[in-house]
Amino acid sequence: MLLAQIAMVERLCNRADYTLTTALVYLSKPYSRESS
């Protein structure tokens, strides 16, 4: 039971991490294009 909860939390964290990384890349693309 506890292991299933931990796995679910890890999955949520991974998804949040992936979303954050994608958002950062998406946001930094126009910025790097402007500065170069």
mmJSON file of the N, C-alpha and C atoms, coordinates in Angstrom:
{"data_MODEL":{"atom_site":{
"group_PDB":["ATOM","ATOM","ATOM","ATOM","ATOM","ATOM","ATOM","ATOM","ATOM","ATOM","ATOM","ATOM","ATOM","ATOM","ATOM","ATOM","ATOM","ATOM","ATOM","ATOM","ATOM","ATOM","ATOM","ATOM","ATOM","ATOM","ATOM","ATOM","ATOM","ATOM","ATOM","ATOM","ATOM","ATOM","ATOM","ATOM","ATOM","ATOM","ATOM","ATOM","ATOM","ATOM","ATOM","ATOM","ATOM","ATOM","ATOM","ATOM","ATOM","ATOM","ATOM","ATOM","ATOM","ATOM","ATOM","ATOM","ATOM","ATOM","ATOM","ATOM","ATOM","ATOM","ATOM","ATOM","ATOM","ATOM","ATOM","ATOM","ATOM","ATOM","ATOM","ATOM","ATOM","ATOM","ATOM","ATOM","ATOM","ATOM","ATOM","ATOM","ATOM","ATOM","ATOM","ATOM","ATOM","ATOM","ATOM","ATOM","ATOM","ATOM","ATOM","ATOM","ATOM","ATOM","ATOM","ATOM","ATOM","ATOM","ATOM","ATOM","ATOM","ATOM","ATOM","ATOM","ATOM","ATOM","ATOM","ATOM"],
"id":[1,2,3,4,5,6,7,8,9,10,11,12,13,14,15,16,17,18,19,20,21,22,23,24,25,26,27,28,29,30,31,32,33,34,35,36,37,38,39,40,41,42,43,44,45,46,47,48,49,50,51,52,53,54,55,56,57,58,59,60,61,62,63,64,65,66,67,68,69,70,71,72,73,74,75,76,77,78,79,80,81,82,83,84,85,86,87,88,89,90,91,92,93,94,95,96,97,98,99,100,101,102,103,104,105,106,107,108],
"type_symbol":["N","C","C","N","C","C","N","C","C","N","C","C","N","C","C","N","C","C","N","C","C","N","C","C","N","C","C","N","C","C","N","C","C","N","C","C","N","C","C","N","C","C","N","C","C","N","C","C","N","C","C","N","C","C","N","C","C","N","C","C","N","C","C","N","C","C","N","C","C","N","C","C","N","C","C","N","C","C","N","C","C","N","C","C","N","C","C","N","C","C","N","C","C","N","C","C","N","C","C","N","C","C","N","C","C","N","C","C"],
"label_atom_id":["N","CA","C","N","CA","C","N","CA","C","N","CA","C","N","CA","C","N","CA","C","N","CA","C","N","CA","C","N","CA","C","N","CA","C","N","CA","C","N","CA","C","N","CA","C","N","CA","C","N","CA","C","N","CA","C","N","CA","C","N","CA","C","N","CA","C","N","CA","C","N","CA","C","N","CA","C","N","CA","C","N","CA","C","N","CA","C","N","CA","C","N","CA","C","N","CA","C","N","CA","C","N","CA","C","N","CA","C","N","CA","C","N","CA","C","N","CA","C","N","CA","C","N","CA","C"],
"label_alt_id":[null,null,null,null,null,null,null,null,null,null,null,null,null,null,null,null,null,null,null,null,null,null,null,null,null,null,null,null,null,null,null,null,null,null,null,null,null,null,null,null,null,null,null,null,null,null,null,null,null,null,null,null,null,null,null,null,null,null,null,null,null,null,null,null,null,null,null,null,null,null,null,null,null,null,null,null,null,null,null,null,null,null,null,null,null,null,null,null,null,null,null,null,null,null,null,null,null,null,null,null,null,null,null,null,null,null,null,null],
"label_comp_id":["MET","MET","MET","LEU","LEU","LEU","LEU","LEU","LEU","ALA","ALA","ALA","GLN","GLN","GLN","ILE","ILE","ILE","ALA","ALA","ALA","MET","MET","MET","VAL","VAL","VAL","GLU","GLU","GLU","ARG","ARG","ARG","LEU","LEU","LEU","CYS","CYS","CYS","ASN","ASN","ASN","ARG","ARG","ARG","ALA","ALA","ALA","ASP","ASP","ASP","TYR","TYR","TYR","THR","THR","THR","LEU","LEU","LEU","THR","THR","THR","THR","THR","THR","ALA","ALA","ALA","LEU","LEU","LEU","VAL","VAL","VAL","TYR","TYR","TYR","LEU","LEU","LEU","SER","SER","SER","LYS","LYS","LYS","PRO","PRO","PRO","TYR","TYR","TYR","SER","SER","SER","ARG","ARG","ARG","GLU","GLU","GLU","SER","SER","SER","SER","SER","SER"],
"label_asym_id":["A","A","A","A","A","A","A","A","A","A","A","A","A","A","A","A","A","A","A","A","A","A","A","A","A","A","A","A","A","A","A","A","A","A","A","A","A","A","A","A","A","A","A","A","A","A","A","A","A","A","A","A","A","A","A","A","A","A","A","A","A","A","A","A","A","A","A","A","A","A","A","A","A","A","A","A","A","A","A","A","A","A","A","A","A","A","A","A","A","A","A","A","A","A","A","A","A","A","A","A","A","A","A","A","A","A","A","A"],
"label_entity_id":["1","1","1","1","1","1","1","1","1","1","1","1","1","1","1","1","1","1","1","1","1","1","1","1","1","1","1","1","1","1","1","1","1","1","1","1","1","1","1","1","1","1","1","1","1","1","1","1","1","1","1","1","1","1","1","1","1","1","1","1","1","1","1","1","1","1","1","1","1","1","1","1","1","1","1","1","1","1","1","1","1","1","1","1","1","1","1","1","1","1","1","1","1","1","1","1","1","1","1","1","1","1","1","1","1","1","1","1"],
"label_seq_id":[1,1,1,2,2,2,3,3,3,4,4,4,5,5,5,6,6,6,7,7,7,8,8,8,9,9,9,10,10,10,11,11,11,12,12,12,13,13,13,14,14,14,15,15,15,16,16,16,17,17,17,18,18,18,19,19,19,20,20,20,21,21,21,22,22,22,23,23,23,24,24,24,25,25,25,26,26,26,27,27,27,28,28,28,29,29,29,30,30,30,31,31,31,32,32,32,33,33,33,34,34,34,35,35,35,36,36,36],
"pdbx_PDB_ins_code":[null,null,null,null,null,null,null,null,null,null,null,null,null,null,null,null,null,null,null,null,null,null,null,null,null,null,null,null,null,null,null,null,null,null,null,null,null,null,null,null,null,null,null,null,null,null,null,null,null,null,null,null,null,null,null,null,null,null,null,null,null,null,null,null,null,null,null,null,null,null,null,null,null,null,null,null,null,null,null,null,null,null,null,null,null,null,null,null,null,null,null,null,null,null,null,null,null,null,null,null,null,null,null,null,null,null,null,null],
"Cartn_x":[0.844,0.0,0.879,1.806,2.694,3.583,4.05,4.901,4.15,2.869,2.071,1.925,1.746,1.634,2.946,4.06,5.369,5.583,5.21,5.376,4.519,3.3,2.415,2.996,3.532,4.13,5.346,6.158,7.33,6.904,5.822,5.336,4.866,4.172,3.694,4.872,5.894,7.073,7.78,7.88,8.531,7.753,6.424,5.604,5.757,5.784,5.955,7.33,8.343,9.694,9.744,9.089,9.07,8.35,7.231,6.469,7.283,7.973,8.799,9.923,10.586,11.688,11.193,10.062,9.503,9.137,8.537,8.144,9.374,10.419,11.635,12.273,12.333,12.903,12.057,10.74,9.824,9.962,10.122,10.229,11.597,12.637,13.989,14.322,13.533,13.832,13.734,12.614,12.543,13.568,13.846,14.802,16.194,16.622,17.956,18.007,16.873,16.847,17.014,16.419,16.524,17.936,18.548,19.845,20.961,20.762,21.846,21.726],
"Cartn_y":[-1.201,0.0,1.25,1.279,2.436,2.528,1.374,1.378,1.908,1.558,2.05,3.567,4.079,5.535,6.22,5.641,6.218,6.217,5.109,5.026,6.077,6.295,7.282,8.689,8.961,10.275,10.48,9.433,9.544,9.805,9.138,9.335,10.772,11.309,12.684,13.656,13.381,14.246,14.213,13.023,12.914,13.69,13.603,14.321,15.821,16.277,17.699,18.158,17.313,17.623,17.761,16.841,16.86,18.103,18.438,19.619,20.887,20.958,22.129,22.268,21.152,21.191,21.633,21.068,21.444,22.922,23.395,24.799,25.702,25.305,26.113,26.176,25.033,25.004,25.862,25.725,26.474,27.972,28.35,29.767,30.331,29.502,30.009,30.056,29.396,29.395,30.788,31.504,32.844,33.785,33.597,34.456,34.288,33.039,32.8,33.244,33.176,33.599,35.115,35.839,37.293,37.748,37.092,37.55,37.225,36.226,35.86,36.584],
"Cartn_z":[0.0,0.0,0.0,0.946,1.033,-0.202,-0.676,-1.863,-3.075,-3.159,-4.287,-4.21,-2.992,-2.831,-3.21,-2.79,-3.113,-4.62,-5.269,-6.722,-7.418,-6.897,-7.502,-7.334,-6.153,-5.903,-6.805,-6.955,-7.828,-9.266,-9.682,-11.05,-11.233,-10.222,-10.306,-10.349,-9.552,-9.53,-10.875,-11.452,-12.758,-13.811,-13.738,-14.713,-14.519,-13.276,-13.0,-13.468,-13.247,-13.682,-15.195,-15.885,-17.348,-17.853,-17.195,-17.599,-17.372,-16.235,-15.937,-16.95,-17.254,-18.215,-19.583,-20.006,-21.309,-21.327,-20.242,-20.168,-20.196,-19.491,-19.468,-20.849,-21.525,-22.878,-23.813,-23.703,-24.563,-24.318,-23.036,-22.703,-23.067,-22.989,-23.231,-24.715,-25.555,-26.987,-27.608,-27.449,-28.033,-27.406,-26.114,-25.425,-26.022,-26.22,-26.764,-28.224,-28.919,-30.313,-30.393,-29.426,-29.429,-29.084,-28.101,-27.618,-28.598,-29.463,-30.387,-31.72],
"occupancy":[1.0,1.0,1.0,1.0,1.0,1.0,1.0,1.0,1.0,1.0,1.0,1.0,1.0,1.0,1.0,1.0,1.0,1.0,1.0,1.0,1.0,1.0,1.0,1.0,1.0,1.0,1.0,1.0,1.0,1.0,1.0,1.0,1.0,1.0,1.0,1.0,1.0,1.0,1.0,1.0,1.0,1.0,1.0,1.0,1.0,1.0,1.0,1.0,1.0,1.0,1.0,1.0,1.0,1.0,1.0,1.0,1.0,1.0,1.0,1.0,1.0,1.0,1.0,1.0,1.0,1.0,1.0,1.0,1.0,1.0,1.0,1.0,1.0,1.0,1.0,1.0,1.0,1.0,1.0,1.0,1.0,1.0,1.0,1.0,1.0,1.0,1.0,1.0,1.0,1.0,1.0,1.0,1.0,1.0,1.0,1.0,1.0,1.0,1.0,1.0,1.0,1.0,1.0,1.0,1.0,1.0,1.0,1.0],
"B_iso_or_equiv":[0.0,0.0,0.0,0.0,0.0,0.0,0.0,0.0,0.0,0.0,0.0,0.0,0.0,0.0,0.0,0.0,0.0,0.0,0.0,0.0,0.0,0.0,0.0,0.0,0.0,0.0,0.0,0.0,0.0,0.0,0.0,0.0,0.0,0.0,0.0,0.0,0.0,0.0,0.0,0.0,0.0,0.0,0.0,0.0,0.0,0.0,0.0,0.0,0.0,0.0,0.0,0.0,0.0,0.0,0.0,0.0,0.0,0.0,0.0,0.0,0.0,0.0,0.0,0.0,0.0,0.0,0.0,0.0,0.0,0.0,0.0,0.0,0.0,0.0,0.0,0.0,0.0,0.0,0.0,0.0,0.0,0.0,0.0,0.0,0.0,0.0,0.0,0.0,0.0,0.0,0.0,0.0,0.0,0.0,0.0,0.0,0.0,0.0,0.0,0.0,0.0,0.0,0.0,0.0,0.0,0.0,0.0,0.0],
"pdbx_formal_charge":[null,null,null,null,null,null,null,null,null,null,null,null,null,null,null,null,null,null,null,null,null,null,null,null,null,null,null,null,null,null,null,null,null,null,null,null,null,null,null,null,null,null,null,null,null,null,null,null,null,null,null,null,null,null,null,null,null,null,null,null,null,null,null,null,null,null,null,null,null,null,null,null,null,null,null,null,null,null,null,null,null,null,null,null,null,null,null,null,null,null,null,null,null,null,null,null,null,null,null,null,null,null,null,null,null,null,null,null],
"auth_seq_id":[1,1,1,2,2,2,3,3,3,4,4,4,5,5,5,6,6,6,7,7,7,8,8,8,9,9,9,10,10,10,11,11,11,12,12,12,13,13,13,14,14,14,15,15,15,16,16,16,17,17,17,18,18,18,19,19,19,20,20,20,21,21,21,22,22,22,23,23,23,24,24,24,25,25,25,26,26,26,27,27,27,28,28,28,29,29,29,30,30,30,31,31,31,32,32,32,33,33,33,34,34,34,35,35,35,36,36,36],
"auth_comp_id":["MET","MET","MET","LEU","LEU","LEU","LEU","LEU","LEU","ALA","ALA","ALA","GLN","GLN","GLN","ILE","ILE","ILE","ALA","ALA","ALA","MET","MET","MET","VAL","VAL","VAL","GLU","GLU","GLU","ARG","ARG","ARG","LEU","LEU","LEU","CYS","CYS","CYS","ASN","ASN","ASN","ARG","ARG","ARG","ALA","ALA","ALA","ASP","ASP","ASP","TYR","TYR","TYR","THR","THR","THR","LEU","LEU","LEU","THR","THR","THR","THR","THR","THR","ALA","ALA","ALA","LEU","LEU","LEU","VAL","VAL","VAL","TYR","TYR","TYR","LEU","LEU","LEU","SER","SER","SER","LYS","LYS","LYS","PRO","PRO","PRO","TYR","TYR","TYR","SER","SER","SER","ARG","ARG","ARG","GLU","GLU","GLU","SER","SER","SER","SER","SER","SER"],
"auth_asym_id":["A","A","A","A","A","A","A","A","A","A","A","A","A","A","A","A","A","A","A","A","A","A","A","A","A","A","A","A","A","A","A","A","A","A","A","A","A","A","A","A","A","A","A","A","A","A","A","A","A","A","A","A","A","A","A","A","A","A","A","A","A","A","A","A","A","A","A","A","A","A","A","A","A","A","A","A","A","A","A","A","A","A","A","A","A","A","A","A","A","A","A","A","A","A","A","A","A","A","A","A","A","A","A","A","A","A","A","A"],
"auth_atom_id":["N","CA","C","N","CA","C","N","CA","C","N","CA","C","N","CA","C","N","CA","C","N","CA","C","N","CA","C","N","CA","C","N","CA","C","N","CA","C","N","CA","C","N","CA","C","N","CA","C","N","CA","C","N","CA","C","N","CA","C","N","CA","C","N","CA","C","N","CA","C","N","CA","C","N","CA","C","N","CA","C","N","CA","C","N","CA","C","N","CA","C","N","CA","C","N","CA","C","N","CA","C","N","CA","C","N","CA","C","N","CA","C","N","CA","C","N","CA","C","N","CA","C","N","CA","C"],
"pdbx_PDB_model_num":[1,1,1,1,1,1,1,1,1,1,1,1,1,1,1,1,1,1,1,1,1,1,1,1,1,1,1,1,1,1,1,1,1,1,1,1,1,1,1,1,1,1,1,1,1,1,1,1,1,1,1,1,1,1,1,1,1,1,1,1,1,1,1,1,1,1,1,1,1,1,1,1,1,1,1,1,1,1,1,1,1,1,1,1,1,1,1,1,1,1,1,1,1,1,1,1,1,1,1,1,1,1,1,1,1,1,1,1]
}}}
